Amino acid sequence: MDRRDFLRMAAMAGAAGAVAPLFGGSPLGGEGAMHSADYRKLVESLLKDWCDGMIRVQVMQPDDPSIHGHLDCPACDHIHGRCMDAVYPFLYMADATGDSKYVDAAIGVMEWAENNVSQPDGSWTVIPNPKSWRGIAIFGAIALAEALKYHGHVLPDALREQWKQRLAKAADYIYQNFTISFTNINYGATAVYGLNLIGSYLNNQKYIQRSHELAEGAKAYFTENDTLLFGEIKPTSDKVSVKGLRGVDLGYNVEESLNGLVLYAFHEGDEEMIQLLEKSLYSHLEFMLPDGAWDNSWGTRQAKWSYWGSRTCDGCQPGFALMAERNPIFGSAAVMNTELLKRCTDRGLLHGGLHFVSHNVEPCVHHTFAHAKPLAWLLDHWDKLPKINASTPLPRATSDGIRYFKDLDVSLFARGDWRGTVSAYDAEYHYRDDYRQATGASLSVLYHMKAGPLCAASMAVYKLAEKNNMQKPSGEDIALTPRLEIVDQGQQYTNLFDLTATYEAADENGTIEYTADVTLKNEARETLSSGYSGFKLGYTCTEDSIKISATAKDLVHERTAFVLPIVSKNHEPVVQESPHSILIEKENCKVRVTGSVPIQVRDMPKARTFNQVPGFEALPIDLHFAGKQSIEVTVEIV
C-alpha cells in the first residue's frame, strides 16, 4: 500500500468512526450543519485555498535541515518559528481529501521546528534563536494536540507516538512556567484551554487541574463597567493608566484570549464562566464594523491591527461560533469576519488588510498559518456547533446614537449610515517604548454603510513593536489617523501624543456633537509652545454628513494643519472640483470633502500612501490654517 492509498483509507476510517468530539453529548444546536451549508462551503474552500497557498511557499530540501519544511515568508527576511502551527490545518486537509501532499507538508513543518526552534525544556522559540521568546510554545502545543487528537490516525504509528511524546514535553514546559499573569493575558488565557485540551488527550489530570486554576484566575481580568478582558499591557498585566484605565486590546481578546476561555468553559460546562464570557463577547462585539471588521483602532496592541483582526492571532471563529448557542448574533460575527478574511486573501495567502494587493505589498505568511487553525477546528466540530448564519444584524449595523465605554474613554457613534469612533484612551502598552495607538480625542474610525471605511487609525509613528512578527513599512510613513499637526524643525506636534485629552458628547435634535480639549505634543510629550498648542476639536454627525472643526485657543503657528487621510484605493478617481472641494469616486458612491480653507493633497511617489496598520491605502489631505483661528472640513456621500 503506498502512502496515498494509506491516507485515503485513513480518511475513510475517520469519516466512518467519528473522531471523539471535544464536547460530549449531543450537538449544541442540533441541526447546525444543515442550517449552515453556505458557511461551511466558505470555510472549506478558504481553508483549502490557504493550505495550498502555504504549500506553494513551503521549502522542501531534505538535505538542508536548517530550511527544510519551513514556510518561506514572502514579506519577511526571517523564518517564523511558529510556522509549525500549520501542522493542524495540514493534517485536517490530509484527512479530508486523502491527498498525501498535506501529510508531507505537516511532517515538513514539524521537522523544521524540531531541527531549528525546539528547546531542551520542551518549548519552541519564536525564531531560530534559543534566546528568543518561548511563550509561543502554547500555540504550537495546541496546534499539535488538535492535529493528533482529530487526525493523528493518518500518520504512521511510530511518528504519531513520537509527536505525542513531544507534545508531553511542551505541556510540561507550559505547566511549569505559565501563570495567568506572567506576561500579557493572551498567554495565560490561551493556556487555560491548552492545558485542558492536552490533559484530556494525554489523560494527564495535573494539566487539567492547572487549567482549572488558571481559569479561576482569569475571571478577575474583566473590567468593572464594560466586562472587557484586560491585561494586554506591560510591565504587569494589572497596570493602570493615569486615567485609571486597564490595558485592553480588542484584537488579541477576540482572536485569542476569549477563544481559549470559551472553548475551556464549554468543555468543562463552567456555567459561571460561560455567562461572564457571553457578556464580555457582546461588549467586544459592539466594536465590530458592519462589514465584519474589528475596530481595534484604540487597542493597546494596535501596532498589530489588521482590519480583519490581529496579525499573529488565530481568529475569532471558534469562540463566537460556540456562543451562537446563547445569542445568534455571535454566529453573524463568525460568518461576516470569515467573509472579510476571504476578501483579504489572494493567491492562497491571507493579506494584512484590504489594500495590500492594490499597493503591491507582499503578505506575511504568519497571517495564514495562524488563521487556518480555527477554520480546521470549526470543521472538526461542525456537527456539534449551534446554528450559524449571518441573519442577525451586528450591533453596529443597526445602532443609532452614542455608546460610551467608560473603561476605555472611547466612544462609538452612529447616525444614519455613518459609524465612527472617538478615542481618548491613555493606556500605554509598553512602559518604555511608545507604540502610540489612537488617542488624543482623535476620530480613530469613520465608516459609511455605502462607502465602507473612510478613516482608520494607524500608529502615530510606524514602529516594529515586534520585529519578528510585523512587516517593515512600505514607503514613507504617513499616519492614517485624522489629526491636528504642526511640523516644526523636523519635529511633529500632534494631538495623537496627547494622553490628557478630554471630550464631551451630546445627541440632540438628530445631531451628534463631540467637543474636545486637546494639546499638540511631540513623541516625548513636549509642547512646541503653550501659545501654539491648545485646541478645541469638534465632530458633528448628522444623517447627511460628518463635520470636523478645529479652533486654536490662543496663537496659530504658521505650519498648523488638520490632516485627514481618506481611505481610498489608488485606482479610485479623484477630482479637484475647486480649491475647497475634492470628489473621490468609490465603487458604490462618491465621497465629497469640502473645507473652509483650500484642500491640498500631499505629493507622493505613488498615487496613495499605504500603512501596514491596518492595511489601507489612503489619500492624505491637508487643510492649513493659514493664519485663521479655526477651520472646518465636511465629509459627505453624494
Protein Blocks (a to p, Z undefined) as FASTA:
>chain_A
ZZklmmmmmmmmmmmmgcddfbgcjdfklpmmmmmmmmmmmmmmmmmmmmmmmmmmpccd
fklmklgopacdfkbccdcfklmmmmmmmmmmmmmnopaklmmmmmmmmmmmmmmmpcfk
opacfbdcfkbcfklmmmmmmmmmmmmmmmmmmpcfklmmmmmmmmmmmmmmmmmmpcfk
lmcfklmmmmmmmmmmmmmmnopaklmmmmmmmmmmmmmmccfklopaehiacfbfkbcc
fkopacddfklmmmmmmmmmmmmmmmnopaklmmmmmmmmmmmmmmpcfkopacfklgmk
lmmccfklcfkbnbjklmmmmmmmmomklmmmmmmmmmmmmmmggehiacfbjklmmnop
acdfklmmmmmmmmmmmmmmmmmpccddfkbccfklmggcjdddfklopacddehjbccd
ddfbfbdfblkbccdddehhiafbccdfklopabdcddfbdcdfblmlcccdehjaddfb
dcddddeehiacdfklmckbccddddeehiacdddddddddfkopafblklmpccddddd
dfkbccdddddfbbcdfkbccdddddddfklccddfbfkbccdddfkbccddddfbdcdd
dddfblbdcdfbgoiacddddddfklpabdcdddddZZ
